[in-house]
């Protein structure tokens, strides 16, 4: 078994594996992310995935889940107004979780305690992201409904009949 001073920290592991994490996430989303992701141009998907992984890393490195949850809430609000469903948002979180846990399982294979500790950190952050995603989608849907209601009011105000 390795000692903890020989093993990189979780932020270091994520930073060292950033490119492969992003590529794995892009590949999985293109393969099974649903129509919203499979139809997205590869460059745009890559940019979105890179930003998500960067924000996830910042949350881990700074031990501050608000960094991720604020980002997820904002992005999912925007995505829901573009027609993305909560199921599509959750699919991204599940795929991100799977990719990150695979890295953790590999890097910390010889240290079960660190493997468990870092797996839990990832799981907790993913769960926080789920909540923020649901909140963002709900807010996005409410914004769509509000805009539609305003448009209907304007139309009915103009209708002399």
N, C-alpha and C positions, 0 to 999 in steps of 0.2 A: 504494500500500500504506500502511496505517495504521501508526503507531508504537505500541509496546506501551503507552505512557502515555496514549494516546487510547482504548484498547480496554479495556472492563471485564474484570475478572478472572472466572474461572469461577464462584466463589461469588456474585459480583455478578450475573452473567448468570442464574444459577439463581434467585436471589432476585427479580430483576426479572421473571422469567417464571414464577414459582411458580404463579400461578393458572391460566395456560394449560397448564402441564405437568400439573397435577392434573386439570384438566378433560379434557385429551387422554387421559390414562391411564384415567380413569373411563370415558370414552366407548369406548375400545378394549377395556377389560375387559368392559364390558357387551355389546359387539358380538361379541367373539371370545375371551373369557377362559375359556370353558367353563362347564358347568352350575353349578359352585360360585360363580362370580362373576356369571353372568347372573341367577341366582335370588336373589342377595343384595339386600336393600333398598338403594336408592340412597344413602340417608343413611349407612348403615353402611359401604358400599363407599367413599363419599367420605371418611369419617373414617379408614378404614384407609389409603387412598391418600395422604391428606394426611400422616399420620404417617410413612409410608414415604419420601415425598419430603422431609419435614423431616429425617429421620435421614440420608438420602443427602446432603442439603445440609450437615448438620453434619460428616459424614465428609470431604466435599470442603473445607469451610471450615477445618476443624482439621487437615486432612491426616492423618487417622487412620482407617484402614479398620476398626479394631476397633469403632468406634462402630456402623458398619453391620453388620458380621459378627455382633457380639453380639446386636443387635436381630433380625436375620434368623434366627439360630439359635434364639432364644427363640420368635419368632412362628411359625416353621415347625414347631417341636416342638408347639406348641399346635394349629396348623392340622391337622397330621397326625393328632392325636388326635380331631379333628373330622371326619376322613375325607378331607381334602385329599390329593391325590397329589403326588409329586415333579414330575410333568408340569405340574400346575396351578401349582405354585410357580415352576417354570422359565418358564412362560408369562408370569407377571407380570414376571420379570426381563427377558425378551426384549422385552416391550412397553415397559417402563421404558427400556431401552437405546435402542430405536428413537425414542421420544419425545425423550429427552435429546440424542441425536446429531443429530436434526433441528434442535433449538434451536442446538446448537453449530455445525452446518453453516451455518445462517442468519446467526448473529451474527458468526462468524469467517470468512465467505465471502471477505473481502478480505485475509485474513492466513493463508495456508496453514500456516505454521509453528505459529501459535497454534491453528489448527483441528486440526492433527494432535496437538499436545501435549495439548489438552483432550479430544479424542476418546479418546486413549490413557488419560487419567486416568479417564474414565468407563468405558471397557472394563475396565480393571484392577479397578476397584471392583465392577463388575457380576460379573466372574469370581470375586472374593472372596466376593461374595454368593451365587453359585451353590454354592460349596463349603460355606458356612455353612448354606445351605438344605438341601443334601443331608444334612449332619450333623444338622440339626434334625429333618428328617423321619424319619431313621433312629432318633433318640432317641425321637421321639414314637411310632413304631411299636413300639419295644421296650417303652415304657411301657404301651401297650395290651396287648401280649402278656403282660407281667408281671401286669397287673390281671386279665386273663382266667385266667391260671394260678392266681393267688391265689383267685379266685372258684371255680374248679374244685376246688382243694384244700379250701376251706371246705365245698363241697357234698359232696365225697367223705368228709370227716371226719364229717359229720352223717349220712351214709347208713349205717345199721346193717347193710345187706346185704352 
